């Protein structure tokens, strides 16, 4: 996740790609979410209270991803910068598109075994990362192949409602049903 976040964020910066920036931001937030999961399982003094707090934090992180995606995409669509094709970005997105669905399923299964809402929220973030990687891959691919710059930002905006929905599901401690 650290490599994914660093590579995608630096490639996004160089290419000025909203979809890749959103994906990299999601990767960074997913790292924070993993920290929340670790905190939840290490602090056993008040398991129910820690579980609720951790699930709320994980949900807030999902809302942060949605806000980041919306703002960066709007700035691009308003014409403040033109995204450039990025082959490094395409490679990291292809890798995430292949790996993240499997990781989300594994986390979902573990959350069922442990009955952990925070782990369900983390699984939702992994699933969102998979969806975002596929959608960003399409947008960045359209830009790389046919030089359709707005496809990058439009692809990033498509994921916002899904992220918000998953944030609400995670906040309630429910499984996302998507992973």
C-alpha positions in Angstrom: 0.0 0.0 0.0 2.9 2.4 0.7 4.4 1.8 -2.7 1.0 2.0 -4.3 0.3 5.4 -2.6 3.7 6.9 -3.3 3.9 5.8 -6.9 0.4 6.8 -7.8 0.6 10.2 -6.0 3.9 11.1 -7.7 2.6 9.9 -11.1 -0.5 11.9 -10.5 1.5 15.0 -9.7 3.6 14.7 -12.8 0.6 14.0 -15.1 -1.8 16.3 -13.3 -4.3 13.4 -13.3 -7.4 13.8 -11.1 -8.3 10.1 -11.4 -4.8 9.0 -10.4 -4.7 11.6 -7.6 -8.0 10.3 -6.3 -6.7 6.8 -6.5 -3.4 7.7 -4.7 -5.4 9.6 -2.1 -7.6 6.6 -1.6 -4.4 4.5 -1.2 -3.1 6.9 1.5 -6.4 6.8 3.3 -6.5 3.0 3.1 -3.1 3.0 4.9 -4.6 5.2 7.7 -7.6 2.8 7.8 -5.2 -0.2 8.3 -3.7 1.7 11.2 -7.2 2.1 12.7 -7.8 -1.6 12.3 -4.5 -2.4 14.0 -5.5 0.1 16.9 -8.9 -1.6 17.2 -7.4 -5.1 17.6 -4.6 -4.0 19.9 -6.8 -2.1 22.4 -8.8 -4.8 24.1 -9.7 -2.8 27.3 -13.0 -1.5 25.8 -13.6 -3.6 22.7 -17.2 -2.4 21.9 -16.4 1.3 22.4 -13.1 1.0 20.4 -15.0 -0.9 17.7 -17.6 1.9 17.3 -14.9 4.6 17.4 -12.8 2.8 14.8 -15.7 2.2 12.5 -16.6 6.0 12.6 -13.0 6.9 11.9 -12.9 4.4 8.9 -16.1 5.9 7.6 -14.8 9.5 8.0 -11.8 8.4 5.9 -14.1 7.2 3.1 -15.8 10.6 3.2 -12.4 12.2 2.9 -11.7 10.2 -0.3 -15.1 11.3 -1.8 -14.3 14.9 -1.1 -10.8 14.6 -2.5 -12.2 13.0 -5.7 -14.9 15.6 -6.2 -12.7 18.6 -5.7 -9.8 17.5 -7.9 -12.1 16.3 -10.7 -14.1 19.6 -10.6 -10.9 21.6 -10.8 -9.8 19.6 -13.9 -13.2 19.7 -15.6 -13.3 23.5 -15.1 -10.2 23.7 -17.2 -7.6 24.7 -14.6 -5.2 22.0 -15.9 -5.1 19.4 -18.6 -4.2 15.9 -17.5 -1.4 14.2 -19.3 -1.2 10.5 -20.1 0.8 8.5 -17.6 2.1 5.0 -18.3 3.4 4.5 -14.8 -0.1 5.4 -13.6 -1.6 2.9 -15.9 0.7 0.2 -14.6 0.0 0.8 -10.9 -3.8 0.9 -11.6 -3.6 -2.4 -13.5 -1.8 -4.0 -10.6 -4.4 -2.6 -8.1 -7.3 -3.7 -10.3 -5.9 -7.2 -10.2 -5.0 -7.4 -6.5 -7.6 -5.3 -4.6 -10.7 -7.4 -5.2 -8.9 -10.4 -3.7 -7.7 -8.3 -0.7 -11.2 -7.0 -0.2 -12.7 -10.5 -0.2 -10.1 -11.7 2.3 -10.8 -8.8 4.7 -14.5 -9.3 4.3 -14.2 -13.0 5.3 -12.0 -12.1 8.3 -14.5 -9.4 9.4 -17.2 -12.1 9.4 -15.1 -14.4 11.5 -14.2 -11.6 14.0 -17.6 -9.8 13.8 -15.6 -6.6 13.3 -17.4 -3.5 11.9 -14.0 -1.7 11.5 -12.7 -4.6 9.5 -15.8 -4.5 7.3 -15.2 -0.8 6.8 -11.6 -1.5 5.9 -12.8 -4.2 3.4 -15.1 -1.6 1.9 -12.2 0.7 1.4 -10.3 -2.0 -0.3 -13.3 -2.7 -2.6 -13.6 1.1 -3.3 -9.9 1.0 -4.2 -10.6 -1.8 -6.7 -13.5 0.0 -8.2 -11.6 3.3 -8.4 -8.6 1.5 -10.0 -10.8 0.1 -12.8 -12.6 3.4 -13.4 -9.4 5.4 -13.3 -7.8 2.9 -15.6 -10.6 3.5 -18.2 -10.3 7.3 -17.9 -6.6 7.5 -18.0 -6.5 4.9 -20.8 -8.9 7.0 -22.9 -6.6 10.0 -22.3 -3.5 8.0 -23.2 -4.9 6.4 -26.3 -7.3 9.0 -27.8 -6.1 12.1 -25.9 -9.5 12.7 -24.3 -8.4 14.8 -21.3 -11.8 15.2 -19.7 -12.3 11.4 -19.5 -9.7 11.3 -16.6 -11.7 13.7 -14.4 -15.1 12.3 -15.5 -13.9 8.8 -14.6 -12.9 10.0 -11.1 -16.3 11.6 -10.6 -18.2 8.4 -11.3 -16.9 6.8 -8.1 -18.0 9.5 -5.7 -21.5 8.2 -5.0 -20.2 4.7 -4.4 -17.6 6.1 -1.9 -20.2 8.1 0.0 -22.5 5.1 0.1 -19.8 2.9 1.5 -18.9 5.6 4.1 -22.5 5.6 5.4 -22.6 1.8 5.4 -19.2 1.7 7.3 -20.4 4.3 9.8 -23.4 2.1 10.6 -21.1 -0.9 11.0 -22.7 -2.8 8.1 -21.0 -4.8 5.5 -20.8 -3.1 2.1 -22.1 -6.0 0.1 -19.6 -5.1 -2.6 -16.6 -7.2 -1.7 
